[in-house]
């Protein structure tokens, strides 16, 4: 799979507004997104200057950085953009001195779970009933109720 030729991945300037439409594709809990985005480094995937992908990276501990959100616009999926965002996030986390990159996803997020494994992440924990306990509305993806949070990590 070849990346779009005009793809640019860049860090969102601190004073810029993050692409909430994309962020809410991956996490529908707007208040939660607004909370963690304030302490995140946001990477944007741009094509012809238009945001088509986003990734939010936050510190968890001195050793662990977490990808709190990653999303690609539907018309740009399956073109390697998420993979490039993951590679750039791993490189950034390494430059910042982190040893572990973590990402969490729902049990219903089959394709993202596959992509994370393809980029070197391994399942290390399951947080049972996380989404049913912490989200006000049920999340349903492809007919699967999202209940549990899968934690994947990658050694840097």
LONURO-241069 format. One record per residue: x, y, z of N, C-alpha, C in turn. Coordinates in steps of 0.2 Angstrom, whole numbers, plus 5000, padded with zeros to 4 digits. Last residue first. Layout:
> X, Y, Z, X, Y, Z, X, Y, Z $
...
END
This chain:
> 5048, 5003, 5114, 5051, 5008, 5109, 5059, 5007, 5110 $
> 5035, 4991, 5114, 5042, 4993, 5117, 5045, 4998, 5112 $
> 5018, 4994, 5115, 5024, 4993, 5110, 5030, 4995, 5114 $
> 5002, 4988, 5120, 5008, 4991, 5121, 5014, 4989, 5116 $
> 4985, 4989, 5122, 4990, 4986, 5118, 4996, 4991, 5120 $
> 4970, 4985, 5130, 4976, 4989, 5131, 4982, 4985, 5127 $
> 4953, 4986, 5127, 4959, 4982, 5126, 4965, 4987, 5126 $
> 4939, 4988, 5136, 4944, 4991, 5133, 4950, 4987, 5133 $
> 4922, 4982, 5133, 4929, 4981, 5136, 4934, 4985, 5132 $
> 4911, 4986, 5125, 4910, 4985, 5132, 4917, 4986, 5136 $
> 4902, 4989, 5111, 4908, 4990, 5114, 4908, 4991, 5122 $
> 4893, 4978, 5102, 4892, 4982, 5108, 4899, 4983, 5111 $
> 4892, 4976, 5085, 4895, 4974, 5091, 4895, 4979, 5097 $
> 4888, 4981, 5073, 4884, 4977, 5077, 4886, 4974, 5083 $
> 4898, 4990, 5070, 4897, 4984, 5066, 4893, 4979, 5069 $
> 4898, 4996, 5086, 4902, 4996, 5080, 4901, 4990, 5076 $
> 4891, 5006, 5098, 4890, 5000, 5094, 4894, 5001, 5088 $
> 4890, 5012, 5114, 4894, 5012, 5108, 4893, 5006, 5104 $
> 4878, 5019, 5125, 4881, 5013, 5122, 4885, 5015, 5115 $
> 4882, 5034, 5134, 4878, 5031, 5129, 4882, 5024, 5126 $
> 4891, 5038, 5144, 4884, 5039, 5145, 4880, 5035, 5140 $
> 4905, 5028, 5149, 4902, 5032, 5144, 4894, 5032, 5145 $
> 4910, 5019, 5159, 4912, 5026, 5159, 4909, 5031, 5153 $
> 4904, 5007, 5159, 4904, 5010, 5166, 4906, 5018, 5165 $
> 4905, 5002, 5146, 4898, 5002, 5149, 4898, 5006, 5156 $
> 4919, 5003, 5145, 4915, 5008, 5141, 4907, 5008, 5143 $
> 4924, 4993, 5154, 4926, 5000, 5154, 4921, 5005, 5151 $
> 4922, 4980, 5155, 4916, 4984, 5156, 4918, 4991, 5156 $
> 4939, 4977, 5159, 4932, 4974, 5158, 4927, 4979, 5160 $
> 4952, 4979, 5151, 4949, 4983, 5156, 4941, 4981, 5155 $
> 4966, 4969, 5148, 4959, 4970, 5146, 4956, 4974, 5152 $
> 4983, 4970, 5142, 4978, 4970, 5147, 4971, 4971, 5144 $
> 4991, 4968, 5131, 4994, 4967, 5137, 4989, 4968, 5143 $
> 4994, 4965, 5114, 4988, 4965, 5119, 4992, 4963, 5126 $
> 5006, 4974, 5106, 5004, 4968, 5109, 4999, 4969, 5114 $
> 5011, 4982, 5091, 5008, 4983, 5097, 5006, 4976, 5099 $
> 5016, 4982, 5078, 5020, 4980, 5083, 5018, 4981, 5090 $
> 5007, 4985, 5067, 5013, 4990, 5069, 5016, 4989, 5075 $
> 4998, 4975, 5068, 5002, 4975, 5062, 5008, 4980, 5063 $
> 4991, 4979, 5080, 4996, 4973, 5080, 5000, 4973, 5074 $
> 4984, 4990, 5075, 4989, 4991, 5080, 4994, 4985, 5080 $
> 4976, 4983, 5065, 4981, 4988, 5063, 4986, 4989, 5068 $
> 4967, 4976, 5073, 4972, 4973, 5068, 4977, 4977, 5066 $
> 4961, 4986, 5080, 4965, 4981, 5084, 4969, 4977, 5079 $
> 4954, 4993, 5070, 4960, 4996, 5073, 4964, 4991, 5077 $
> 4945, 4982, 5066, 4950, 4984, 5061, 4956, 4988, 5065 $
> 4937, 4981, 5078, 4941, 4975, 5075, 4946, 4977, 5071 $
> 4931, 4987, 5091, 4935, 4990, 5086, 4940, 4985, 5082 $
> 4925, 4981, 5101, 4921, 4981, 5095, 4925, 4984, 5089 $
> 4933, 4983, 5112, 4932, 4976, 5110, 4929, 4975, 5103 $
> 4942, 4998, 5109, 4937, 4994, 5112, 4936, 4987, 5109 $
> 4959, 5002, 5114, 4954, 5002, 5110, 4948, 4998, 5112 $
> 4974, 5011, 5118, 4968, 5007, 5120, 4963, 5008, 5115 $
> 4992, 5010, 5118, 4986, 5012, 5114, 4980, 5008, 5117 $
> 5008, 5016, 5122, 5002, 5012, 5124, 4996, 5015, 5119 $
> 5025, 5014, 5121, 5019, 5017, 5118, 5013, 5013, 5119 $
> 5039, 5015, 5132, 5033, 5011, 5130, 5028, 5016, 5127 $
> 5049, 5024, 5134, 5051, 5017, 5132, 5045, 5013, 5130 $
> 5052, 5042, 5130, 5048, 5036, 5133, 5050, 5029, 5130 $
> 5059, 5052, 5125, 5062, 5048, 5131, 5058, 5043, 5133 $
> 5056, 5059, 5114, 5054, 5062, 5120, 5056, 5058, 5126 $
> 5059, 5051, 5104, 5063, 5057, 5105, 5062, 5060, 5111 $
> 5049, 5041, 5106, 5056, 5039, 5107, 5060, 5045, 5108 $
> 5038, 5049, 5102, 5038, 5046, 5109, 5046, 5044, 5111 $
> 5041, 5051, 5089, 5041, 5056, 5093, 5041, 5054, 5100 $
> 5041, 5037, 5084, 5047, 5041, 5083, 5047, 5047, 5088 $
> 5027, 5035, 5087, 5032, 5031, 5090, 5039, 5034, 5090 $
> 5021, 5044, 5078, 5020, 5044, 5086, 5025, 5040, 5089 $
> 5025, 5039, 5066, 5027, 5046, 5068, 5026, 5047, 5076 $
> 5018, 5027, 5066, 5026, 5027, 5065, 5028, 5034, 5068 $
> 5005, 5031, 5067, 5008, 5027, 5072, 5015, 5027, 5072 $
> 5004, 5038, 5054, 5003, 5042, 5061, 5006, 5038, 5067 $
> 5006, 5028, 5046, 5011, 5033, 5046, 5010, 5037, 5052 $
> 4994, 5020, 5049, 5001, 5017, 5050, 5006, 5023, 5050 $
> 4984, 5029, 5044, 4985, 5027, 5051, 4991, 5024, 5053 $
> 4988, 5029, 5030, 4988, 5035, 5034, 4989, 5034, 5042 $
> 4986, 5018, 5022, 4992, 5019, 5026, 4993, 5025, 5030 $
> 4973, 5017, 5016, 4978, 5020, 5012, 4985, 5021, 5016 $
> 4962, 5014, 5024, 4965, 5009, 5020, 4970, 5012, 5015 $
> 4953, 5030, 5023, 4955, 5024, 5026, 4958, 5019, 5021 $
> 4948, 5041, 5017, 4955, 5041, 5016, 4958, 5034, 5020 $
> 4935, 5042, 5019, 4937, 5042, 5012, 4944, 5041, 5011 $
> 4934, 5043, 5034, 4932, 5037, 5030, 4935, 5037, 5023 $
> 4949, 5050, 5041, 4942, 5051, 5038, 4941, 5045, 5034 $
> 4956, 5042, 5056, 4957, 5044, 5049, 4950, 5045, 5045 $
> 4962, 5044, 5072, 4956, 5043, 5067, 4958, 5046, 5060 $
> 4966, 5041, 5089, 4968, 5041, 5082, 4962, 5040, 5077 $
> 4970, 5045, 5105, 4965, 5045, 5100, 4969, 5045, 5093 $
> 4980, 5042, 5114, 4973, 5043, 5117, 4968, 5043, 5111 $
> 4994, 5034, 5116, 4990, 5037, 5110, 4982, 5037, 5113 $
> 5004, 5038, 5129, 4998, 5034, 5127, 4995, 5038, 5121 $
> 5020, 5033, 5135, 5016, 5038, 5132, 5010, 5034, 5129 $
> 5029, 5029, 5150, 5024, 5027, 5145, 5021, 5033, 5142 $
> 5039, 5033, 5159, 5041, 5028, 5154, 5036, 5027, 5148 $
> 5033, 5042, 5167, 5039, 5044, 5164, 5041, 5039, 5159 $
> 5016, 5040, 5161, 5021, 5040, 5166, 5027, 5043, 5163 $
> 5008, 5047, 5151, 5005, 5043, 5156, 5009, 5042, 5162 $
> 5007, 5060, 5139, 5011, 5056, 5144, 5007, 5053, 5149 $
> 4998, 5057, 5123, 4999, 5060, 5130, 5003, 5056, 5134 $
> 4993, 5061, 5107, 4998, 5058, 5111, 4999, 5061, 5118 $
> 4982, 5059, 5095, 4983, 5063, 5101, 4988, 5059, 5105 $
> 4980, 5061, 5077, 4983, 5057, 5083, 4984, 5061, 5089 $
> 4971, 5061, 5062, 4973, 5064, 5068, 4976, 5059, 5073 $
> 4967, 5065, 5045, 4969, 5060, 5050, 4972, 5064, 5056 $
> 4965, 5075, 5036, 4962, 5069, 5035, 4963, 5063, 5040 $
> 4965, 5092, 5034, 4966, 5087, 5039, 4962, 5081, 5037 $
> 4972, 5099, 5020, 4966, 5098, 5023, 4967, 5092, 5028 $
> 4983, 5102, 5012, 4982, 5106, 5018, 4975, 5105, 5022 $
> 4984, 5091, 5004, 4982, 5097, 5001, 4980, 5102, 5006 $
> 4981, 5082, 5018, 4982, 5081, 5011, 4979, 5087, 5008 $
> 4989, 5078, 5034, 4986, 5083, 5029, 4987, 5081, 5022 $
> 4987, 5072, 5050, 4989, 5070, 5043, 4985, 5075, 5038 $
> 4994, 5079, 5065, 4988, 5079, 5060, 4991, 5076, 5053 $
> 4996, 5076, 5082, 4999, 5075, 5075, 4993, 5075, 5070 $
> 4997, 5084, 5097, 4992, 5082, 5092, 4996, 5082, 5085 $
> 5000, 5080, 5113, 5003, 5082, 5107, 4999, 5080, 5102 $
> 4988, 5085, 5127, 4991, 5080, 5121, 4995, 5084, 5116 $
> 4981, 5091, 5136, 4988, 5089, 5138, 4991, 5084, 5133 $
> 4969, 5094, 5129, 4973, 5099, 5132, 4980, 5098, 5134 $
> 4963, 5082, 5126, 4967, 5085, 5121, 4971, 5091, 5123 $
> 4957, 5078, 5138, 4963, 5075, 5136, 4967, 5078, 5131 $
> 4945, 5086, 5137, 4949, 5086, 5143, 4956, 5083, 5141 $
> 4939, 5084, 5125, 4941, 5091, 5126, 4946, 5091, 5132 $
> 4936, 5070, 5126, 4941, 5072, 5121, 4944, 5079, 5123 $
> 4926, 5071, 5136, 4932, 5067, 5138, 4938, 5069, 5133 $
> 4916, 5078, 5130, 4919, 5081, 5136, 4926, 5078, 5137 $
> 4913, 5069, 5119, 4916, 5075, 5118, 4919, 5078, 5124 $
> 4914, 5053, 5116, 4913, 5057, 5122, 4917, 5064, 5122 $
> 4918, 5046, 5104, 4912, 5050, 5104, 4910, 5054, 5110 $
> 4932, 5044, 5097, 4930, 5044, 5104, 4924, 5049, 5104 $
> 4934, 5044, 5083, 4937, 5038, 5087, 4935, 5038, 5094 $
> 4927, 5055, 5079, 4926, 5048, 5076, 4928, 5042, 5080 $
> 4932, 5065, 5086, 4925, 5062, 5089, 4923, 5056, 5085 $
> 4943, 5069, 5078, 4944, 5066, 5085, 4937, 5062, 5088 $
> 4936, 5074, 5067, 4940, 5068, 5067, 4941, 5065, 5073 $
> 4930, 5085, 5073, 4926, 5081, 5069, 4930, 5074, 5068 $
> 4941, 5092, 5079, 4936, 5089, 5083, 4932, 5084, 5079 $
> 4956, 5096, 5075, 4951, 5094, 5071, 4946, 5089, 5075 $
> 4961, 5109, 5087, 4962, 5102, 5084, 4956, 5100, 5080 $
> 4967, 5125, 5084, 4961, 5121, 5085, 4962, 5114, 5083 $
> 4983, 5131, 5090, 4978, 5129, 5084, 4973, 5125, 5087 $
> 4993, 5133, 5099, 4987, 5138, 5099, 4982, 5136, 5093 $
> 5002, 5123, 5096, 4998, 5123, 5103, 4992, 5127, 5103 $
> 5001, 5115, 5080, 5003, 5121, 5084, 4999, 5121, 5091 $
> 5002, 5098, 5077, 4997, 5104, 5077, 5000, 5109, 5082 $
> 5015, 5091, 5067, 5012, 5093, 5074, 5008, 5099, 5074 $
> 5011, 5082, 5052, 5014, 5088, 5056, 5011, 5089, 5063 $
> 5012, 5074, 5037, 5011, 5073, 5044, 5015, 5079, 5048 $
> 5006, 5075, 5021, 5010, 5078, 5026, 5008, 5076, 5033 $
> 5003, 5068, 5005, 5002, 5067, 5013, 5008, 5071, 5017 $
> 5004, 5067, 4992, 5004, 5074, 4995, 5002, 5073, 5002 $
> 5004, 5053, 4989, 5010, 5057, 4987, 5010, 5064, 4991 $
> 4997, 5042, 5000, 4996, 5047, 4995, 5002, 5052, 4995 $
> 5007, 5027, 5002, 5004, 5033, 5004, 5002, 5038, 4999 $
> 5003, 5011, 4995, 5007, 5017, 4995, 5003, 5023, 4998 $
> 5004, 4994, 5000, 5000, 5000, 5000, 5004, 5006, 5000 $
END
